[in-house]
Amino acid sequence: MSEVSGKRVLITGAAAGMGALMAERFAQEGAALVLVDVNDAALQASAARLAQAGRTVQAFAADLAKPAEIRSLQQRVAKACGPIDILVNNAGVVTGGLFEEIPEEKDQRMLDVNVAAVHWMTKAFLPDMKKRGEGHIVNLGSAAGFIGVPRQVVYCATKWFVIGFSEALRLELEQQGYARIHVTVACPSYVDTGMFAGVKAPLLTPLLKPGFVAGAIVQAVKDNALFVKEPFIVKTTPVLKALLPIKLFDRVADRLGVTRSMESWVGR
């Protein structure tokens, strides 16, 4: 089990939602918080609330869709806070709709934030972990990284990237001898936040409470677990895909409501 108390935890997308909840959970474990978000006003308000509650917190505004800002962020954080122990790549965006109808700029934003930012943030902050020989990287994936969902084509693809990236990085670090640098990828189904407002939760897959997911992720860090898969049916999805003929798997997913779940999406 990894120690969280006294560690510096950087969380992206920390102004609200899952990011803010994870910040509170890590703070309860005694961590020092480094919060990052593109929305500076909301970020400062979130940081102020945590500071008033006696938490150790510093906040940095940055647009993670821009690699240059990530490089600048790393330098600013290193100067003000020192090296990061736990990196939580939480920031993410989603746009639902038919693939060819989603505006180009919204597709690009998903690719920039959900894919490129995870890559560049990890590349920026991993070297310090290697120097110290320990650390933890948490990437926010999704159950959508295990199963294709209509009206969520690009979002699904970004989360498949996150899962593959996380698994490959874990193995590479192990091969290099960095046994104390761990990787966790969180793959929940729909979480009851503004990002997925309007979705119809599939059968056996209730909308997850954000606080429950945040707590599960913090516990996974403490346990050095590779995956967080919630609810239970998400744990079975890769096995069912491997065992069932694809047409039968598609039929099961349709009967459960997975393939229709985004039809009523309105989002934030």
C-alpha positions in Angstrom: 0.0 0.0 0.0 1.3 3.5 -0.9 1.5 6.3 1.6 -0.5 9.4 0.6 0.1 11.5 3.7 2.7 14.2 3.1 2.7 13.6 -0.7 2.3 16.3 -3.3 -0.7 15.5 -5.5 -1.3 17.4 -8.7 -4.8 17.1 -10.0 -5.9 18.5 -13.4 -9.5 19.6 -14.0 -9.6 20.3 -10.3 -12.0 23.3 -10.2 -15.2 21.2 -10.0 -16.7 17.8 -10.4 -14.5 14.7 -9.9 -11.3 16.8 -9.7 -12.6 18.8 -6.8 -13.9 15.7 -5.0 -10.6 13.9 -5.5 -8.8 16.9 -4.1 -10.8 16.7 -1.0 -10.3 13.0 -0.6 -6.5 13.2 -1.1 -6.4 16.1 1.4 -8.3 14.0 4.0 -5.4 11.5 3.6 -2.9 14.3 4.5 -1.7 15.1 1.0 -0.6 18.6 -0.2 -2.6 19.6 -3.2 -1.5 21.2 -6.4 -4.7 22.0 -8.4 -4.8 22.8 -12.1 -7.7 24.0 -14.3 -8.4 26.1 -17.3 -11.1 28.1 -15.5 -9.0 30.3 -13.2 -11.9 31.9 -11.3 -13.5 28.5 -10.4 -10.1 27.1 -9.6 -9.2 29.9 -7.2 -12.6 29.6 -5.5 -12.1 25.8 -5.1 -8.6 26.3 -3.7 -9.9 28.9 -1.3 -12.5 26.6 0.1 -10.0 23.9 0.7 -7.5 26.3 2.3 -10.3 27.6 4.6 -10.8 24.0 5.7 -7.2 23.8 6.7 -5.9 22.0 3.6 -2.5 22.6 2.1 -3.2 23.8 -1.5 -1.7 25.7 -4.4 -3.5 26.5 -7.6 -2.2 27.0 -11.2 -4.4 28.0 -14.2 -3.4 26.4 -17.4 -5.0 25.3 -20.7 -3.8 21.7 -21.1 -4.8 21.6 -24.7 -1.7 23.7 -25.4 1.6 21.7 -24.9 3.5 25.0 -24.4 1.3 25.7 -21.3 2.1 22.3 -20.0 5.8 22.9 -20.2 5.4 26.2 -18.5 3.1 24.6 -15.8 5.8 22.1 -15.0 8.4 24.8 -14.4 6.0 26.9 -12.4 5.0 24.0 -10.2 8.6 22.8 -9.7 9.6 26.3 -8.6 6.7 26.9 -6.2 6.0 23.4 -4.9 8.9 21.1 -5.7 8.6 17.7 -7.4 5.2 16.0 -7.7 4.6 12.6 -6.1 1.2 11.7 -7.5 0.0 13.0 -10.9 -3.8 12.7 -11.5 -4.7 13.3 -15.2 -8.3 14.0 -14.5 -9.2 16.8 -17.0 -11.5 15.6 -19.7 -14.2 16.8 -22.1 -17.0 15.0 -24.0 -19.3 15.9 -26.8 -22.0 13.5 -27.8 -23.7 13.1 -31.1 -23.4 11.4 -34.5 -19.8 11.3 -35.6 -20.2 13.3 -38.8 -22.3 16.0 -37.0 -20.0 16.9 -34.2 -18.2 20.2 -35.0 -14.6 19.9 -35.9 -13.5 22.2 -33.0 -15.3 19.9 -30.5 -13.6 16.8 -31.8 -10.3 18.6 -31.6 -10.9 19.7 -28.1 -11.5 16.1 -27.0 -8.3 14.9 -28.7 -6.3 17.7 -27.2 -7.6 17.4 -23.6 -8.4 13.7 -23.3 -5.4 12.4 -25.3 -2.6 14.9 -25.9 -2.8 16.5 -22.5 -2.5 13.1 -20.8 0.6 12.4 -22.9 2.3 15.7 -22.4 1.5 16.0 -18.7 2.9 12.6 -18.0 6.0 13.4 -20.1 6.5 16.6 -18.2 6.2 15.2 -14.7 7.5 11.6 -15.0 11.2 12.6 -15.1 11.1 13.9 -11.5 9.5 10.6 -10.3 12.3 8.7 -12.0 14.9 10.8 -10.3 13.5 9.9 -6.9 12.6 6.4 -7.9 9.0 6.6 -6.8 5.7 8.1 -7.7 2.2 7.4 -9.0 0.3 8.3 -12.2 -3.5 8.2 -12.2 -5.2 8.5 -15.6 -9.0 8.9 -16.0 -10.1 6.4 -18.5 -13.7 5.2 -18.8 -15.8 2.1 -19.3 -16.1 3.6 -22.8 -12.5 2.5 -23.3 -13.7 -1.1 -23.3 -16.7 -0.9 -25.5 -17.7 1.2 -28.5 -20.8 3.4 -27.8 -22.7 5.1 -30.7 -22.8 8.9 -30.5 -19.6 8.8 -28.5 -17.2 7.7 -31.2 -14.3 10.2 -30.6 -14.7 10.1 -26.8 -14.5 6.3 -26.8 -11.4 6.5 -28.9 -9.7 8.9 -26.5 -10.4 6.6 -23.6 -9.1 3.5 -25.4 -5.9 5.6 -25.8 -5.8 6.3 -22.1 -6.1 2.6 -21.2 -3.5 1.4 -23.7 -1.1 4.3 -22.7 -1.5 3.4 -19.0 -0.9 -0.3 -19.4 2.1 0.1 -21.7 3.7 2.8 -19.5 3.3 0.5 -16.5 5.1 -2.3 -18.2 7.8 -0.1 -19.5 8.5 1.3 -16.1 8.7 -2.2 -14.6 11.1 -3.2 -17.3 13.3 -0.2 -16.5 13.4 -1.2 -12.9 11.1 1.5 -11.5 9.1 -0.8 -9.3 8.0 2.1 -7.1 6.4 4.2 -9.8 2.9 2.9 -10.1 0.1 3.6 -12.7 -3.7 3.5 -12.1 -6.3 3.9 -14.8 -9.9 4.6 -13.6 -12.6 3.2 -15.8 -16.0 4.0 -14.4 -19.2 3.9 -16.4 -21.4 7.0 -16.4 -20.7 9.3 -13.4 -23.5 11.6 -12.3 -21.8 14.9 -13.2 -22.7 17.6 -15.7 -20.5 16.0 -18.4 -23.1 13.2 -18.9 -26.3 15.1 -18.1 -29.2 13.5 -19.9 -27.7 10.0 -20.5 -29.9 7.0 -19.9 -28.0 4.6 -17.7 -28.0 1.1 -19.1 -29.5 -1.8 -17.2 -27.2 -3.1 -14.4 -25.2 0.1 -14.8 -26.6 2.8 -12.5 -25.3 6.3 -12.6 -22.3 6.4 -10.3 -22.1 9.0 -7.5 -19.0 11.2 -8.0 -18.0 10.9 -4.4 -18.0 7.1 -4.6 -15.7 7.1 -7.7 -13.4 9.7 -6.2 -13.0 7.5 -3.1 -12.4 4.4 -5.1 -9.6 6.1 -7.1 -7.8 7.3 -3.9 -8.1 3.8 -2.5 -6.7 2.4 -5.7 -3.6 4.7 -5.3 -3.1 3.5 -1.8 -3.4 -0.1 -3.0 -1.2 0.4 -6.1 -4.1 -1.0 -8.1 -3.8 -0.8 -11.9 -7.6 -0.5 -12.6 -10.7 1.0 -11.0 -13.7 -0.6 -12.8 -17.1 0.4 -11.5 -19.8 -0.8 -11.3 -19.4 -4.5 -11.3 -20.5 -5.1 -14.8 -17.6 -3.0 -16.1 -15.3 -5.6 -14.6 -16.9 -8.3 -16.8 -17.0 -6.3 -20.1 -13.5 -7.3 -21.3 -14.2 -10.9 -20.5 -17.5 -11.0 -22.3 -16.0 -9.3 -25.3 -13.3 -12.0 -25.4 -15.7 -14.9 -25.0 -18.7 -13.9 -27.0 -19.0 -13.7 -30.8 -19.0 -10.0 -31.7 -22.6 -10.0 -33.0 -23.8 -11.7 -29.8 -21.9 -9.2 -27.7 -23.5 -6.3 -29.7 -26.9 -7.8 -29.1 -26.3 -8.1 -25.4 -25.0 -4.5 -25.2 -28.1 -3.3 -27.1 -30.5 -5.2 -24.9 -28.8 -3.7 -21.8 -29.3 -0.2 -23.3 -25.6 0.6 -23.8 -25.8 1.4 -27.5 -28.7 3.8 -26.9 -27.5 5.4 -23.8 -26.1 8.6 -25.4 -29.2 9.4 -27.5 -30.6 11.7 -24.8 -27.2 13.2 -23.9 -27.3 17.0 -23.3 -24.0 17.5 -21.4 -22.9 20.7 -19.8 
